[in-house]
Amino acid sequence: MFRCPGQDQRYWKPGDIFEVECRDFGCAVEFFKDEPRLRCRGCGQMVTNPKIDSGCAKWYQYAEQCLGGPVERTNDSIREGVADKKKAR
């Protein structure tokens, strides 16, 4: 089965997994580059990924199938599409 190279972790670099400090609790929240937001284990607040990588969704002709819904070619819309797909998992 073919996987998008941007989403296939075999092609990721070390910097594609990183930590962000929760602004409310101060503990580290570990993100993968494609995770739009995660819940802090310390306080339960949602922490947004400041480095969200929408990869090729900006130009990929099959982005709608990949992300599971309509995609507008702006960063905010692509991020929302990625977030909606992650919720469904």
N, C-alpha and C positions, 0 to 999 in steps of 0.2 A: 504494500500500500504506500502510495506517495504521500509524503508530508511536506508542507511548505518549509523551505529552508530557514525562513525567518522564525518559525515556531518550533523547529526541530532542534532540540537541545544539543545534538551532536555538533552543530555549527556555532554554538554560542562561545563567547570569549569569557574569561574570568570576571570581567567587569559587568557582565550581564546579570549577575547575582550580587546584590549589595544590601546594605543595611541603612535604614532611615530611623532617626530617633523620633519616638512619639513625643509630640510637643506637650501633651497633657501629663504623661506618666514618666517620660524620660528613658524608657527602655528601648532596646533595639528591635525593630521590626524588619525581618528579612524579606526582601522582594526579589522575584524573578523579573526580568525586564518587561515581560508582557502582562504582569498583574497590575490592574488599575488601582486597586485599593485592598487593604487588609485590615482586620481587626487587631488592635493591640491586645496581647494576652494579659497585660498588667491592669489596664483600666477599661478595656472593652470599646474604646473609641475607634472610629474608622480613620485609618491613616492613608493618605493618597500618595501614590507613587509619583515622585517629582520627575522621574526619568522614563515614564511610560514610553515604550517603543512600539509604535504602530507599524513598524517595518515597511513592507511593500504595499500596505493597504492604500497608500496615497495614490499609487499608480497601477496596481495589479488589476487586470481586467476581470478576474474572478474573486475580487475582494468580498463581494456580497455573499458568495457561497462559503468562503473561508471564514468570515466573521458571523455568518448566520443571519444576515439581515441587510437592509438597505444601508449603503455607505455613501455619505457625501464626502467630497474631497477636501474637507477642512480638518485640521488636527483635532478640534473639539468633538466633531461628529464621529470621527474614527475612534477616538477614545471612548465615547459612549457606546459605540457598537461593540468594542472589545469588552467593555464592562458588562454589557448585557449578555454577551456570550459566556463570560466567566460565571455570572450568576446562575445560568442555566445548567452548569456542570454539576 
